[in-house]
Every structure is written in structure tokens, then in C-alpha cells.
Amino acid sequence: MAEESDLEKTEPASPRKLEQAREQGDVPRSRELATCTLLLGAGAAFWILGGRMVGELNKMLAAGLSFDREMAFDMELLLAHAAASIIDLLIAFAPAAMILIVVALVSPALIGGWLFSGKALQPNFGRMNPIKGLGNMVSSRAAVELGKAIAKTILIGWIAWMVMRHEFDAVMALSVEPLKSGTEHLGHLLVFSFIFIAAGLVIVAAIDAPYQMWQHAKKLMMSRQDVRQESKESEGNPEIKAKIRQQQREMARRRMMAEVPTADVVVTNPTHYAVALKYSENGMRAPRVVAKGADEVAAKIRELAMENNIVLLEAPPLARALFRHAELGDEIPEALYIAVAEVLAYVFQLRAYSKHGGARPVKPGDLDVPPEMDPLNPSAENADSNGLPQ
């Protein structure tokens, strides 16, 4: 039962799946919304620009029916006259055409947004499968489309009938009006009726657009197994990621251990912590931490230091402070300059003693470590929240 529930598509589509569907050209679309906006745009264009276009057509008709004798016997003049008439016709209808083009470009942005996908244009021979085509004809989607077409026909037919009833007397009165005023009145009636009938599609579009969005979201729903699989593909397998992190830690530890033989001194706790410091007057403003670790790592640092004759200095407060406040590869904090300077002075004196002899230097005792830098000091902030060994 648990496996069956994991395979049921109960989860909404993830952003990644939505993006993949969009790349395939699969976005919600409402043909009713596009048709509605285009028809209303055409009606508005003819309502606003109809008078101007009719006037231009009258001028073109008058110019087309009148030409001089020379034009009748000169083919070039006749063709030039015809070309000029066609250009005038295009100019007359250009504003309305521009309105329709703008509406056709804006309507897809209302639902689904603009989309240019070459994958949708690629040939798909699966669409030519007759069995699949027959299945689509008897599917629930086909039933919904059929019901929608019937409802749309009934609604538009009813609106058209109501408009005809309302304007019946006005249409009958056109026969007794003068030709010019009757023609203008007829044009207004046609455009008004067209807009009113097209406005009926707003009801259809208002129902169809949310339905198409719901249908698209339902089609892209995912099962819990799909969600887990996508998470693995996008974020990586947790086990593999854990192994990669472990390998990265091992590589970083090996690089750190390789720096221990170059250190000048290793400050210890003596057992919990070990911090290796290096200082050079050329290129270093302050001593740097080249290695640090706790417990087993600290023991390995001490072992490498002894193998390479690096000075080991037991200074618990300083070791804890360096381990807590100095990151690997960074310079030590300014508050520890004095304490570390005493340590390095002892190291350099010890080197001079090993080479030239003389009085053996005395190990520094009570180093000047600010109390707030020592994690075990009660005055240190958040000393207990870092999980440091005691």
C-alpha cells in the first residue's frame, strides 16, 4: 500500500518540471481567451477607425472608377494607378491591422506567457498513431471540449438572437432612411452587434482559462517517488555527497599535515589541541596558522612535529585561544600578538642556542593571553556553546 501511494500523482509539479515542460513547449493555453481578445480587438478597431476606413474606401472607389483616356490605352499608367490604389488600401487598413497584431501578441501573455520553443516544431511521429488518435477522440478531454463547443454555440446563438430582437426595428427602419445616413447607421449596427456578440465569449474565456490552468497543473503532477528521484538528480545522492565531503576533508587534512614540517612551533594544550604557527619576516605581517586540530588530529600534528624537529611548546591557554579564534591559513588575532611574540622569541633563541651554544633559553611561562580569548575562562562569550573539549 505504501508503494502504491508513493506512485500516485498527488504532489504539485516542481519548478524544475515546470521549466522542463516549458522548454518542450508545454504551457497552459486557452484558445477561447485568444479568440475572445482577438474578436474584441477587431471590434474595437472597427468602432474607432471604421469611419476613417469607410471614407478612404469611398475615395479609392471613386478614384478607381474614374480614369482618363490615356490610361485606357497605356498599360504602364494603368498598372501604376492600380498599384497606387493597392497602397492606399493598405495604408487605410494599416492602423486596424496593427491593433490586431498587438492583440494577437498580447493575448498569449495573459495565460502561459510568451514562449518560443523549437522543440515543439520538431516532428513527432507518435502523433500520427491512429490508435492513439482514436483514444483521444473518446477521452475525457475530448468530452470536455465537445461540451464546451456545444455550450459556446448555445450561448453565442442566444446572445445573437437577443441582439437581433433588440435591433429589429432599427434594421427595418434602414429602408426608409437616406442612402448616406442609412449606410452609416447600418455600419454602426453591424459593429455594435459584432462587439456585443463577441463580448459573450468573455464568459466562455473566464471559465476556460482557469480550467486550462488547472488541467495543465493536473497533467504535470508528480508522485512522491518522482519528487525523491528529482531531488536526487538535482541535489545528488546523499550517500555520494557524504563520501565526496569525506574525501574533501581527507584531502584538506593531508594538505594541512604537509604544512606541519614547515612550521616554526607547535603550541599544545598539551593533549586536546595542537596549533602549528609559521612566521617569516618576508611577506608576512603576522604569524599564520598552518595547521590545527583536536584530539587525534592534534596527536598526529605533534607526531609530525617531533619527526621534523619542530619545537613543541606546552601553553594550554594560548593553544585554546588559537584553536578557537584563528582559522586555518589566517593570521593570528591581534589580541594574541604579545603571547605569540614571546613564543617565537623563545623558538628563535632556541635555534641560536642549538647552533652556537651558550645559555639555554628559558621556556616562556605565564603568557599574556586575554581572558576573553580563552574558551575555558568564565568571562569568554559563548564558551560553552562550541563543544570544545575540557
C-alpha angles and dihedrals in degrees: 000000000000091000091050091051090050090055095049113102100240102132124086117247115276121236089253093055091046089052092049091050090050091052088054090052092252107140132136112274131179115201089188091058092049092047092047095051092044094051093045090048090051091049092049091048093052091044093053100034102024096099093050093047093049090050091051091048090052090053092047092048091051092047092047094052094048123065134143128250094260092060091055091059099035115072093191092056090047093051091046090051091050092048091050090051092051091049090050089050091052092048091050093053097036096093092051091046091051091052091052092048092051092048091048090053096044098046095070089054090062091071125016095000128236115320132183109184123165091193090069089060095053115108115263112191090187088076089063092061105120093203091055089046092054089048091054090051092060098036126115090252090057090050090052092049091049092049090047092051092050092048091047092050092050093046096047091043091052093048091048090051092050091049092049092050091048094049098036095104092046091052092049090050091058090079092067097042123098114266097252098044091039091053092051091046091050091051091051091049093050095048093044092049091047093052093045093050092044089051087064087070088066088076091051092046092047088058099037099049096058089042092054091049091050092046091050092049090048092050091053096046115131136216122234088253089055090051092051092046092050090048090054092048095047101038100025131244109305092224092051091046090051091052091048091051090048091051091048090052091049092050091048090049092050091050090049093049090051088061095054095082089056094055124108097214141359115217113206139193078213100252109000101051139029125181122184116209131194130189133181126176088217112074099350124100092187138359116287133216107240097172139005137167148152133237110336094013089049090052091052091050091051091048092052091046092054092047090053096041094247114162114257114205122187108218110143100186092047093045091051092046093049093047091050103041106026121074123212110276094012130112117260118263116270091240089067097047095102095047094046091045089058090050094049091045089056091048094051091046089050090053091050090049091051092052104036105018123218127124114357111240118245118242112249110255122187102025120201101251114160109240093232090059094058110085091208093055113101090227093058113106118242090357092150096045097069100066094233117170115256 
